Amino acid sequence: MKKFYKLFDENLAKDKAHYHTPHERAVVRLVSGFTAAIMLGNDFYNKSIMNGVSEDKAIKSASTKRKQEILATVQEALSQYFLLGAFASFSNNSQLGAPLLNTALGILFHITSRLSTKRPLKRIDVPEKPQNQSQLTINKFIGNLKKGNEPTLTNGNNNQEKEENKKHLLSLKNILLATLASIGIGFAFKGIKSTKTFNNLKDTILNLDIAKELSKKYRNFTVGEVWIDKNEADEFCNLFGSIGFKNAKIYYTELFKNAFKTSNNSQTQKILLGEYEKMSKIPFTNIQMSRKELLQIPLMPLKFATELLSYPYKAVHKILEGLKVVKKPEKIELKNDYHILNTYLDFKEQLAKFDGTINDDFLEFYKSHIQKKQNFSPE
């Protein structure tokens, strides 16, 4: 029973996904697909005007375009993977948050991939006098003769061939080298962090008065505590009895009974139910975002680069963890010793919608709300 209520409490956490993943993925792919289709139409239109494309050239142009689309798709997928993980409370706490974020990223990277490959974003104007590459080359040849320079004929396709012969930044060799570097640097830094010298230096810095003051201010701004007394605990337990969940009432009553006992079996005035991340509402929306994540926004480019470059190391570390070659890194979590914090916070949040009054309307609403959050049924 304890495991069931623990899972139920985790399901009510702010960073728990509250949207339908297949729906979110479908919306993103539809929008990005339509965007790509429009851009492709413009590409073929522009190419036709500029070059009078033959079938072979059209096939080659399409191949080049596919490479550009793959680049955009890879950028989009990576950004979604890292950003949605880094800003879980924003993307998972709203039915529109994640789809809107993913859609915006999809459009952004389709545009940036076009700009990076020097492709126009809209149709170009028809040139009145199309440039003739051969004529330009002959003019350059005649100009050299007049200046007394050594006459040389240049092939108009030389520059294009040189560009094609250049290796791309994302070549297989470069990717392999970057992967090996990420793994090597990652394990080297892990080894440095485990040394006594590094830990002593870290402790020295953290024990500075200015470091302690900044740490305290940061924690007070981003982390809140929930303290409740006996009356508030009784109100919470009786609520579940009122809506027909007798087993839940019995479980929570026994939990609070033990929690309020001290070592000498006397009753304390209040108990610390747990800690939670403070949220702030984004202006002009109903979306709430973790204050901790809000403070990280200026560091997004650095955070994204760090996550991307360290991914090979993290992947190898995960494999070694599974093989039990290395230990899993300790995860620092906020206090929730009784595994009831999220349930209580959700109760208070729903009660606030009814002006803090427990009446028949609230009981009916809360019963339906609990059943939706978990497969609860009246006992």
RODO-2510 file (C-alpha; in nm, 4 decimals, decimal comma):
residues 379
     n   res          X          Y          Z
     1     m     0,0000     0,0000     0,0000
     2     k     0,2862     0,2374     0,0810
     3     k     0,4282     0,1927    -0,2697
     4     f     0,0897     0,2733    -0,4243
     5     y     0,0517     0,6024    -0,2378
     6     k     0,4154     0,6902    -0,3093
     7     l     0,3535     0,6490    -0,6829
     8     f     0,0309     0,8459    -0,6518
     9     d     0,2205     1,1305    -0,4844
    10     e     0,4868     1,1275    -0,7578
    11     n     0,2127     1,1474    -1,0206
    12     l     0,0984     1,4799    -0,8719
    13     a     0,4450     1,6402    -0,8908
    14     k     0,4739     1,9652    -1,0880
    15     d     0,7317     1,8221    -1,3284
    16     k     0,5181     1,5174    -1,4052
    17     a     0,3919     1,5091    -1,7643
    18     h     0,0276     1,6169    -1,7878
    19     y    -0,0059     1,6076    -2,1647
    20     h    -0,0671     1,3328    -2,4178
    21     t     0,2658     1,2511    -2,5817
    22     p     0,1307     1,1021    -2,9093
    23     h    -0,0827     1,4136    -2,9565
    24     e     0,2122     1,6432    -2,8915
    25     r     0,4356     1,4554    -3,1349
    26     a     0,1662     1,4538    -3,4043
    27     v     0,1126     1,8305    -3,3807
    28     v     0,4847     1,9052    -3,4022
    29     r     0,5457     1,6776    -3,6983
    30     l     0,2433     1,8139    -3,8855
    31     v     0,3501     2,1748    -3,8435
    32     s     0,7165     2,1097    -3,9249
    33     g     0,6123     1,8947    -4,2207
    34     f     0,3954     2,1694    -4,3690
    35     t     0,6741     2,4205    -4,3112
    36     a     0,9218     2,1983    -4,4960
    37     a     0,6760     2,1484    -4,7842
    38     i     0,6312     2,5248    -4,8300
    39     m     1,0046     2,5856    -4,8237
    40     l     1,0651     2,3062    -5,0737
    41     g     0,8125     2,4571    -5,3123
    42     n     0,9930     2,7918    -5,2935
    43     d     1,3279     2,6226    -5,3552
    44     f     1,2167     2,4523    -5,6749
    45     y     1,0460     2,7679    -5,7925
    46     n     1,3568     2,9813    -5,7354
    47     k     1,5872     2,7257    -5,8945
    48     s     1,3649     2,7055    -6,2022
    49     i     1,3825     3,0820    -6,2505
    50     m     1,7566     3,1070    -6,1992
    51     n     1,8830     2,8029    -6,3914
    52     g     1,6086     2,6560    -6,6106
    53     v     1,6489     2,3249    -6,4300
    54     s     1,6850     2,0025    -6,6262
    55     e     1,5715     1,6700    -6,4815
    56     d     1,9242     1,5700    -6,3708
    57     k     1,9869     1,9060    -6,2070
    58     a     1,6476     1,8911    -6,0387
    59     i     1,7356     1,5514    -5,8874
    60     k     2,0669     1,6878    -5,7614
    61     s     1,8930     1,9959    -5,6206
    62     a     1,6396     1,7748    -5,4436
    63     s     1,9225     1,5688    -5,2931
    64     t     2,0898     1,8835    -5,1605
    65     k     1,7595     2,0003    -5,0175
    66     r     1,7104     1,6693    -4,8388
    67     k     2,0483     1,7145    -4,6698
    68     q     1,9408     2,0560    -4,5493
    69     e     1,6128     1,9148    -4,4148
    70     i     1,8008     1,6385    -4,2329
    71     l     2,0250     1,9005    -4,0714
    72     a     1,7193     2,0967    -3,9572
    73     t     1,5488     1,7829    -3,8253
    74     v     1,8570     1,6722    -3,6277
    75     q     1,8894     2,0186    -3,4714
    76     e     1,5206     2,0171    -3,3841
    77     a     1,5292     1,6696    -3,2294
    78     l     1,8388     1,7434    -3,0190
    79     s     1,7038     2,0757    -2,8953
    80     q     1,3739     1,9147    -2,7941
    81     y     1,5553     1,6354    -2,6119
    82     f     1,7731     1,8673    -2,4066
    83     l     1,5385     2,1632    -2,3563
    84     l     1,2356     1,9580    -2,2554
    85     g     1,4526     1,7730    -2,0060
    86     a     1,6075     2,0912    -1,8684
    87     f     1,2741     2,2750    -1,8346
    88     a     1,0499     1,9886    -1,7275
    89     s     0,8212     2,1910    -1,4993
    90     f     0,7400     2,4342    -1,7828
    91     s     0,6887     2,1815    -2,0602
    92     n     0,5126     1,9156    -1,8530
    93     n     0,2940     2,1360    -1,6372
    94     s     0,0813     2,2603    -1,9251
    95     q    -0,1108     2,0874    -2,2006
    96     l     0,0085     2,3567    -2,4425
    97     g     0,3547     2,4235    -2,3020
    98     a     0,5421     2,1324    -2,4610
    99     p     0,3640     2,1381    -2,8018
   100     l     0,4161     2,5142    -2,8350
   101     l     0,7810     2,4895    -2,7345
   102     n     0,8503     2,2025    -2,9745
   103     t     0,6629     2,3735    -3,2575
   104     a     0,8553     2,6982    -3,2061
   105     l     1,1843     2,5075    -3,2093
   106     g     1,0842     2,3237    -3,5255
   107     i     1,0075     2,6467    -3,7122
   108     l     1,3200     2,8165    -3,5730
   109     f     1,5598     2,5459    -3,6905
   110     h     1,3978     2,5207    -4,0338
   111     i     1,4620     2,8938    -4,0735
   112     t     1,8179     2,8863    -3,9334
   113     s     1,9110     2,5848    -4,1470
   114     r     1,7982     2,7770    -4,4551
   115     l     1,9923     3,0854    -4,3523
   116     s     2,3028     2,8769    -4,2822
   117     t     2,2839     2,7245    -4,6321
   118     k     2,2094     3,0687    -4,7844
   119     r     1,8646     2,9760    -4,9062
   120     p     1,5994     3,2507    -4,9327
   121     l     1,2980     3,2355    -4,7029
   122     k     1,0567     3,3535    -4,9738
   123     r     1,0288     3,3673    -5,3517
   124     i     1,2850     3,5776    -5,5330
   125     d     1,2093     3,8350    -5,8028
   126     v     1,2661     3,7342    -6,1650
   127     p     1,5959     3,8938    -6,2812
   128     e     1,5572     4,1177    -6,5895
   129     k     1,8937     4,0133    -6,7354
   130     p     2,0157     3,6761    -6,6131
   131     q     2,3898     3,6647    -6,5631
   132     n     2,5856     3,4501    -6,8078
   133     q     2,8761     3,2806    -6,6363
   134     s     3,0576     3,2142    -6,9646
   135     q     3,0347     3,5818    -7,0686
   136     l     3,1669     3,6901    -6,7310
   137     t     3,4619     3,4557    -6,7651
   138     i     3,5465     3,5844    -7,1162
   139     n     3,5226     3,9441    -6,9953
   140     k     3,7696     3,8627    -6,7187
   141     f     4,0021     3,7012    -6,9757
   142     i     3,9925     4,0123    -7,2008
   143     g     4,0506     4,2352    -6,8972
   144     n     4,3690     4,0424    -6,8143
   145     l     4,4973     4,0931    -7,1704
   146     k     4,4426     4,4695    -7,1524
   147     k     4,6262     4,4901    -6,8182
   148     g     4,9209     4,2962    -6,9560
   149     n     4,8634     4,0064    -6,7204
   150     e     4,9199     3,6488    -6,8243
   151     p     4,6051     3,5396    -7,0043
   152     t     4,4362     3,2503    -6,8303
   153     l     4,0984     3,0950    -6,8886
   154     t     3,9064     3,0025    -6,5757
   155     n     3,6451     2,7368    -6,5500
   156     g     3,3263     2,8788    -6,4029
   157     n     3,2672     2,5540    -6,2180
   158     n     3,6044     2,5537    -6,0363
   159     n     3,4732     2,7392    -5,7309
   160     q     3,1716     2,5103    -5,7133
   161     e     3,3914     2,2007    -5,7349
   162     k     3,6205     2,3368    -5,4627
   163     e     3,3208     2,3998    -5,2369
   164     e     3,1934     2,0477    -5,2965
   165     n     3,5366     1,9030    -5,2155
   166     k     3,5435     2,0779    -4,8782
   167     k     3,4697     1,8478    -4,5875
   168     h     3,1596     1,9260    -4,3863
   169     l     3,1941     2,0143    -4,0212
   170     l     2,9700     1,7195    -3,9319
   171     s     3,1828     1,4646    -4,1186
   172     l     3,2127     1,1152    -3,9739
   173     k     3,5744     1,1789    -3,8730
   174     n     3,4890     1,4984    -3,6848
   175     i     3,1940     1,3352    -3,5100
   176     l     3,4090     1,0418    -3,3948
   177     l     3,6819     1,2765    -3,2687
   178     a     3,4267     1,4894    -3,0810
   179     t     3,2721     1,1762    -2,9287
   180     l     3,6089     1,0458    -2,8069
   181     a     3,6981     1,3894    -2,6710
   182     s     3,3683     1,4110    -2,4812
   183     i     3,4198     1,0681    -2,3238
   184     g     3,7841     1,1369    -2,2343
   185     i     3,7245     1,4835    -2,0878
   186     g     3,4151     1,3622    -1,9019
   187     f     3,5939     1,0815    -1,7191
   188     a     3,8988     1,3006    -1,6594
   189     f     3,6839     1,5671    -1,4946
   190     k     3,5057     1,2986    -1,2919
   191     g     3,8435     1,1823    -1,1652
   192     i     3,9432     1,5385    -1,0740
   193     k     3,6190     1,5905    -0,8777
   194     s     3,6888     1,2821    -0,6699
   195     t     4,0298     1,4076    -0,5520
   196     k     4,0838     1,5442    -0,2030
   197     t     4,2380     1,8652    -0,3405
   198     f     3,9311     1,9464    -0,5490
   199     n     3,6911     1,8788    -0,2594
   200     n     3,8970     2,0893    -0,0200
   201     l     3,8967     2,3769    -0,2694
   202     k     3,5221     2,3437    -0,3192
   203     d     3,4583     2,3416     0,0571
   204     t     3,6789     2,6480     0,1016
   205     i     3,4821     2,8427    -0,1592
   206     l     3,1430     2,7324    -0,0269
   207     n     3,2388     2,8292     0,3280
   208     l     3,3092     3,1885     0,2323
   209     d     3,0589     3,4337     0,3821
   210     i     2,9585     3,5700     0,0415
   211     a     2,9066     3,2174    -0,0942
   212     k     2,6892     3,1243     0,2042
   213     e     2,4822     3,4412     0,1677
   214     l     2,4261     3,3893    -0,2056
   215     s     2,3413     3,0238    -0,1511
   216     k     2,0880     3,1149     0,1178
   217     k     1,9208     3,3802    -0,1001
   218     y     1,9068     3,1447    -0,3970
   219     r     1,7497     2,8684    -0,1903
   220     n     1,4931     3,0988    -0,0303
   221     f     1,3943     3,2260    -0,3750
   222     t     1,3690     2,8853    -0,5424
   223     v     1,2739     2,6404    -0,2651
   224     g     0,9759     2,6483    -0,0303
   225     e     0,8876     2,4404     0,2759
   226     v     0,5512     2,2994     0,3826
   227     w     0,4822     2,2807     0,7565
   228     i     0,1477     2,1541     0,8862
   229     d    -0,0041     2,1185     1,2302
   230     k    -0,2336     1,8468     1,3694
   231     n    -0,5557     2,0247     1,2700
   232     e    -0,4441     2,0646     0,9079
   233     a    -0,3424     1,6987     0,8949
   234     d    -0,6816     1,5886     1,0342
   235     e    -0,8612     1,8071     0,7771
   236     f    -0,6628     1,6415     0,4977
   237     c    -0,7279     1,2867     0,6235
   238     n    -1,1005     1,3436     0,6818
   239     l    -1,1321     1,4783     0,3287
   240     f    -1,0618     1,1363     0,1799
   241     g    -1,3197     0,9791     0,4085
   242     s    -1,5771     1,2369     0,2965
   243     i    -1,5326     1,1475    -0,0707
   244     g    -1,5446     0,7716    -0,0107
   245     f    -1,1766     0,6768    -0,0086
   246     k    -1,1705     0,5004     0,3290
   247     n    -0,8437     0,3123     0,2740
   248     a    -0,6704     0,6382     0,1847
   249     k    -0,8033     0,7989     0,5030
   250     i    -0,6756     0,5093     0,7149
   251     y    -0,3327     0,5168     0,5480
   252     y    -0,2842     0,8936     0,5824
   253     t    -0,4177     0,8982     0,9403
   254     e    -0,1637     0,6361     1,0468
   255     l     0,1117     0,8157     0,8561
   256     f     0,0478     1,1475     1,0326
   257     k     0,0094     0,9762     1,3691
   258     n     0,3637     0,8406     1,3419
   259     a     0,4988     1,1627     1,1886
   260     f     0,3817     1,3799     1,4780
   261     k     0,5496     1,1570     1,7337
   262     t     0,8951     1,2614     1,8481
   263     s     1,1630     1,0359     1,9914
   264     n     1,0102     1,0576     2,3411
   265     n     0,6576     0,9905     2,2026
   266     s     0,5344     1,3409     2,2819
   267     q     0,3412     1,5383     2,0224
   268     t     0,5132     1,8125     1,8210
   269     q     0,3347     2,1314     1,7204
   270     k     0,4192     2,1100     1,3494
   271     i     0,6015     1,8776     1,1140
   272     l     0,7976     1,9488     0,7956
   273     l     0,6017     1,7757     0,5244
   274     g     0,8668     1,8451     0,2618
   275     e     1,0282     2,0931     0,0243
   276     y     0,9130     2,2051    -0,3189
   277     e     1,0344     2,4194    -0,6065
   278     k     0,8712     2,7623    -0,6044
   279     m     0,6862     2,8553    -0,9226
   280     s     0,6217     3,1860    -1,0964
   281     k     0,3459     3,2587    -1,3464
   282     i     0,4569     3,3738    -1,6901
   283     p     0,2981     3,7160    -1,7612
   284     f    -0,0229     3,7151    -1,9688
   285     t    -0,0501     3,3348    -1,9511
   286     n    -0,1714     3,0694    -1,7087
   287     i     0,1544     2,8777    -1,7417
   288     q     0,3716     2,8415    -1,4341
   289     m     0,7453     2,7830    -1,4485
   290     s     0,9994     2,6893    -1,1866
   291     r     1,1930     2,9884    -1,0538
   292     k     1,5061     2,7776    -1,0700
   293     e     1,4522     2,7282    -1,4421
   294     l     1,3750     3,0970    -1,4923
   295     l     1,7133     3,1879    -1,3441
   296     q     1,8783     2,9458    -1,5867
   297     i     1,7357     3,1129    -1,8992
   298     p     2,0381     3,3477    -1,9482
   299     l     2,2593     3,0388    -1,9324
   300     m     2,0561     2,8464    -2,1925
   301     p     2,3201     2,8648    -2,4721
   302     l     2,5928     2,7442    -2,2356
   303     k     2,3665     2,4785    -2,0849
   304     f     2,2624     2,3540    -2,4283
   305     a     2,6245     2,3373    -2,5488
   306     t     2,7305     2,1557    -2,2315
   307     e     2,4501     1,9012    -2,2596
   308     l     2,5236     1,8405    -2,6276
   309     l     2,8990     1,8021    -2,5870
   310     s     2,8692     1,5820    -2,2769
   311     y     2,6070     1,3474    -2,4269
   312     p     2,8575     1,0794    -2,5486
   313     y     3,0180     1,0727    -2,2024
   314     k     2,6798     1,0420    -2,0301
   315     a     2,5736     0,7634    -2,2664
   316     v     2,8896     0,5618    -2,1949
   317     h     2,8539     0,6304    -1,8212
   318     k     2,4964     0,4964    -1,8294
   319     i     2,6159     0,1767    -1,9953
   320     l     2,8906     0,1337    -1,7364
   321     e     2,6361     0,1964    -1,4595
   322     g     2,4233    -0,0863    -1,5971
   323     l     2,7287    -0,3138    -1,5982
   324     k     2,8025    -0,1973    -1,2421
   325     v     3,1506    -0,0833    -1,3438
   326     v     3,0890     0,2668    -1,2066
   327     k     2,8499     0,3965    -0,9437
   328     k     2,5475     0,6063    -1,0235
   329     p     2,5984     0,9732    -0,9327
   330     e     2,4098     1,0813    -0,6249
   331     k     2,0935     1,2678    -0,7121
   332     i     2,0144     1,5665    -0,4920
   333     e     1,6403     1,5777    -0,4294
   334     l     1,4163     1,7988    -0,2219
   335     k     1,2802     1,6521     0,1000
   336     n     0,9640     1,4453     0,0730
   337     d     1,0250     1,1842     0,3411
   338     y     0,6579     1,0950     0,3885
   339     h     0,5811     1,0833     0,0143
   340     i     0,2720     1,2943     0,0625
   341     l     0,3994     1,6449    -0,0169
   342     n     0,2729     1,6618    -0,3772
   343     t    -0,0642     1,5204    -0,2739
   344     y    -0,1040     1,7855    -0,0038
   345     l     0,0119     2,0695    -0,2329
   346     d    -0,2321     1,9570    -0,5004
   347     f    -0,5123     1,9488    -0,2407
   348     k    -0,4333     2,3073    -0,1377
   349     e    -0,4136     2,4195    -0,5002
   350     q    -0,7543     2,2707    -0,5842
   351     l    -0,9074     2,4050    -0,2614
   352     a    -0,7909     2,7569    -0,3531
   353     k    -1,0212     2,7406    -0,6567
   354     f    -1,3123     2,7212    -0,4117
   355     d    -1,1859     3,0088    -0,1942
   356     g    -1,0395     2,7642     0,0580
   357     t    -1,3815     2,6290     0,1575
   358     i    -1,4535     2,2569     0,1759
   359     n    -1,8155     2,2274     0,0672
   360     d    -2,0247     1,9806    -0,1330
   361     d    -1,9168     2,1310    -0,4648
   362     f    -1,5510     2,0988    -0,3743
   363     l    -1,5918     1,7398    -0,2520
   364     e    -1,7565     1,6390    -0,5787
   365     f    -1,4890     1,8186    -0,7813
   366     y    -1,1982     1,6796    -0,5793
   367     k    -1,3287     1,3233    -0,5993
   368     s    -1,3387     1,3461    -0,9785
   369     h    -0,9979     1,5154    -0,9816
   370     i    -0,8351     1,2370    -0,7763
   371     q    -0,9858     0,9651    -0,9929
   372     k    -0,8410     1,1287    -1,3048
   373     k    -0,4943     1,1603    -1,1555
   374     q    -0,4768     0,7954    -1,0542
   375     n    -0,6911     0,4859    -1,0821
   376     f    -0,8495     0,5604    -0,7458
   377     s    -1,1932     0,4236    -0,6721
   378     p    -1,4087     0,4601    -0,3598
   379     e    -1,3526     0,1787    -0,1077
***
